Amino acid sequence: MFEVASHVPVKPPTPAAPQPSIADQARALMLKGDADAAKQLLMPRFALGKASREEVLLLKTACKNLHDQVCVDSCKSRLETMP
């Protein structure tokens, strides 16, 4: 009744493009002039102590643009303890 194909080539799924890193996303926001959104993106990782040096530098720049001196000082302190 039904014919079954003996061999049907199957194309493997195309891998999804890798998601941009948090740092890349924050950098893109900064380039658009949205320092507040960049800060909101980076702050949770910073608060948990999981931010990379690059992320802390980006956060410091965002905070400078927002005239948030407390945030800038926190970033400076964190950078002094990072390798």
FENLIN-V831065 format. One record per helix or strand of 2 or more residues. SS is the DSSP state (alpha for helix, beta for strand). FROM is the first residue (numbers start at 1). LEN is the number of residues. Records with the same first field share a line. If there is no record, write none. Layout:
SS: FROM-LEN ; FROM-LEN
This chain:
alpha: 22-10 ; 35-13 ; 53-13 ; 69-13
